[in-house]
Amino acid sequence: MPVKISLAAPFQRFTGGKETVFYRAGALSEIISGLDKSYRGLKGAIMDKDGLKGHIVVLVNDRDVGLLQGLDTLINDGDEVIILPVVAGG
């Protein structure tokens, strides 16, 4: 079973409106790079030269990758990745 990747609305413009895409297991950085081959611009919306952009949250099975191994977090078959922008306001 592949990895399920759920994308918040701001990222769906790169996937032709798809909220959910699938990819093979691997490190989070490999998955993002692989997805960018099919969905050009997605990686640039999520990452910069230093890693994940500061306004991006990535969850793996509801756990923030910032509390795991960041972009080196190993994603297994059947896992779910959720990519969200941070929402702030006041």
C-alpha positions, 0 to 999 in steps of 0.5 A: 500500500503506498503512502497517502499524501493529503494536501491543504488547498493552497498546494492543490494548484500543483496537483490539478486540484487533487487533495490526495496523492500517493507515492512510494515509501521513503524518507520525507525528503525523497517523497517530496522530491519525487512528487515534484517530478509529477507536480512541478512547483510543489517542492518549492512551495513546501521547502527552501534551501534550508529545509521545510519553510517556516510556515509549513507543517508536515504531519506523519500519522498525526505527528509533527515531523519537527518532533520526529526526524524532520525531512529524514523521517522515514515514511512507511507503506500505509502511512499518511502524510498531511501537508499544511500551511501554518494559520495565524491571526488575531 
